[in-house]
């Protein structure tokens, strides 16, 4: 664990890394010449990807932190409540119906509607099944998610091969947002959701001890739980809408940061936003430059590079003091 | 345990089902081949050589000529479904690519021959027609058609402008994901033959997702959309997309949608039609946008 005072030093490399990402691209390393139209377009393109990547990474990491705390499950991640399946189905319907070629906004809108509808459905079902109990929520989310995945598979098996390609690529995830208005809209939703989570940091800390204990500590769980779940999933849904399904960030970053900063959500959440965002931007930079002019799915990079680092932290921890506040119960 | 009345229904259903056997097979002449096609372009080839009556099974994607609708579907492109395929009692299955090569061994075991007909590149189409002609006993018609195609291809090649005077064209395969075709694909060969120039693509890849930065550096003259669009209107969706909006082709509205995708994308007997269609589009473009000397 890093002492609170040293944490500020860890923030210094972030702007440097982001600047490095702005300099690298398929067109070559270096700042594009802003005097030419092509150079301006290149710069705009990179900037758009970095901004999108940062917000999506921040959203997924914070959403993962909050869901791991609320559900008290180490395997919880932003997609655990079925957001990814719902979003994929929404996007697939838009692609199969041919609406994607009407307006570039159709695809993110379809994905967001699918994801949001899934969340509402899961929450309504879980509440009927006995309140927002962690295991009920997880089970409902997994079952609804797999039902929606089956519907998606059904759709895929009847779709034209061109549509199948588009759907598959969408599901692999990409941070290429179609327009700045979309980026602004998504960023607004994500900021709203993350602000809610950060305001509720104390509640999240209390919830780590269990819903009942939190209630006894004065947390109004009936209001706080849906609020946190809603905010965490709103962030995930916004991320899915703009970038498809990007795995591993939402699962990995919370665990890594909990090991580095501790489980206090008042520091954990802001750190998750900053480091998660930077991590995804870095991964995306690798994804778009490693095999240029090919682009590889960013999800491949997140798990290939993030995975070994996490395993290193995991094995190292055995020789050190046991970690406190690890959100692990099942 | 099934309740009594239900059990009666169940038994009744079983009896009903057991009555649903297939009518006895009719005797047929064994020398007549019964073909199953596993690709829409092969189906077109079979009909083009005049052997449409030999085809007893097709794929879901086969949609030309219109008569194919009467032929039962026995699989998707490159993925035959074994049971419906056996139901039409084929003697030969023709394929240009199979998703699961293992199916060949399974068909072998059932005494059904699998015939490989290479037909995915431009040069392969005339030979594929001849091969199918020989297979079905329509050698003359197949040879004639193959000769016509070869002559058409040779003509187009002779007419083609020198490379530096042709427009540089991006082949775009999806509206939502930037996917293009490598230079060694049928559609790229068609484009080159029709008087366009492919971009500096990755030659070894067939279809792949490209980076928008690469596209900006390439800055093509024309974008050719190879996907269905709901309206017949000019395609304008790129005009307000980050990155795309800086391309010359988008600014000058040189984004075209291919009206009849199948003739352009399918390596089959209609390739000269597709070539003519591409040529028409490029000619109209050249007419509207008088060729300005492009700055390097």
Interface residues (C-beta under 8 A of the other chain):
Chain A: X25 X26 X27 X37 X38 X40 X41 X42 X44 X45 X46 X48 X95 X98 X99 X100 X101 X102 X103 X104 X107 X160 X161 X162 X165 X166 X169 X170 X174 X176 X177 X178 X179 X180 X288 X292 X293 X294 X295
Chain B: X61 X77 X173 X174 X175 X176 X177 X178 X179 X201 X202 X205 X207 X208 X209 X210 X211 X212 X213 X214 X216 X217 X219 X227 X228 X229 X230 X231 X235 X237 X240 X241 X242 X243 X245 X246 X247
